[in-house]
Amino acid sequence: MNPIEGHNAHTFLLAVNDRGVIYVQEHSLPAVPCSDAHSALELGNTYNDVPEFDLTPQGLVQAVKQGRMAGKRPNQALLMAPAYATPRQVLG
């Protein structure tokens, strides 16, 4: 399975997420959300809500296609986490 990222929880640009969703709809591909977490506080901001499925690769693909992506928009303060972490690592 080669899913396409349909929702990135680390972007404020809704058009970026819309492009992914439109692409998967036009090509009947499975889409998954991605937290793109840059800090522990961002983990769990997205998930795929999928129906029960048989534990086969085909069943998983079908469930992802039928499922629903869910996610919340990032906290603006958390977008600064990578900028804070790099000098902190260098300085110790």
Secondary structure as a PSIPRED ss2 file (coil, helix, strand):
# PSIPRED VFORMAT (PSIPRED V4.0)

   1 M C   1.000  0.000  0.000
   2 N C   1.000  0.000  0.000
   3 P C   1.000  0.000  0.000
   4 I E   0.000  0.000  1.000
   5 E E   0.000  0.000  1.000
   6 G E   0.000  0.000  1.000
   7 H E   0.000  0.000  1.000
   8 N E   0.000  0.000  1.000
   9 A C   1.000  0.000  0.000
  10 H C   1.000  0.000  0.000
  11 T C   1.000  0.000  0.000
  12 F C   1.000  0.000  0.000
  13 L C   1.000  0.000  0.000
  14 L H   0.000  1.000  0.000
  15 A H   0.000  1.000  0.000
  16 V H   0.000  1.000  0.000
  17 N H   0.000  1.000  0.000
  18 D H   0.000  1.000  0.000
  19 R H   0.000  1.000  0.000
  20 G H   0.000  1.000  0.000
  21 V H   0.000  1.000  0.000
  22 I H   0.000  1.000  0.000
  23 Y H   0.000  1.000  0.000
  24 V H   0.000  1.000  0.000
  25 Q H   0.000  1.000  0.000
  26 E H   0.000  1.000  0.000
  27 H H   0.000  1.000  0.000
  28 S C   1.000  0.000  0.000
  29 L C   1.000  0.000  0.000
  30 P C   1.000  0.000  0.000
  31 A E   0.000  0.000  1.000
  32 V E   0.000  0.000  1.000
  33 P E   0.000  0.000  1.000
  34 C E   0.000  0.000  1.000
  35 S C   1.000  0.000  0.000
  36 D C   1.000  0.000  0.000
  37 A C   1.000  0.000  0.000
  38 H C   1.000  0.000  0.000
  39 S C   1.000  0.000  0.000
  40 A H   0.000  1.000  0.000
  41 L H   0.000  1.000  0.000
  42 E H   0.000  1.000  0.000
  43 L C   1.000  0.000  0.000
  44 G C   1.000  0.000  0.000
  45 N C   1.000  0.000  0.000
  46 T E   0.000  0.000  1.000
  47 Y E   0.000  0.000  1.000
  48 N E   0.000  0.000  1.000
  49 D E   0.000  0.000  1.000
  50 V C   1.000  0.000  0.000
  51 P C   1.000  0.000  0.000
  52 E C   1.000  0.000  0.000
  53 F C   1.000  0.000  0.000
  54 D C   1.000  0.000  0.000
  55 L C   1.000  0.000  0.000
  56 T C   1.000  0.000  0.000
  57 P H   0.000  1.000  0.000
  58 Q H   0.000  1.000  0.000
  59 G H   0.000  1.000  0.000
  60 L H   0.000  1.000  0.000
  61 V H   0.000  1.000  0.000
  62 Q H   0.000  1.000  0.000
  63 A H   0.000  1.000  0.000
  64 V H   0.000  1.000  0.000
  65 K H   0.000  1.000  0.000
  66 Q H   0.000  1.000  0.000
  67 G C   1.000  0.000  0.000
  68 R E   0.000  0.000  1.000
  69 M E   0.000  0.000  1.000
  70 A E   0.000  0.000  1.000
  71 G E   0.000  0.000  1.000
  72 K C   1.000  0.000  0.000
  73 R C   1.000  0.000  0.000
  74 P C   1.000  0.000  0.000
  75 N C   1.000  0.000  0.000
  76 Q H   0.000  1.000  0.000
  77 A H   0.000  1.000  0.000
  78 L H   0.000  1.000  0.000
  79 L H   0.000  1.000  0.000
  80 M H   0.000  1.000  0.000
  81 A H   0.000  1.000  0.000
  82 P H   0.000  1.000  0.000
  83 A H   0.000  1.000  0.000
  84 Y H   0.000  1.000  0.000
  85 A H   0.000  1.000  0.000
  86 T H   0.000  1.000  0.000
  87 P H   0.000  1.000  0.000
  88 R H   0.000  1.000  0.000
  89 Q H   0.000  1.000  0.000
  90 V H   0.000  1.000  0.000
  91 L H   0.000  1.000  0.000
  92 G C   1.000  0.000  0.000
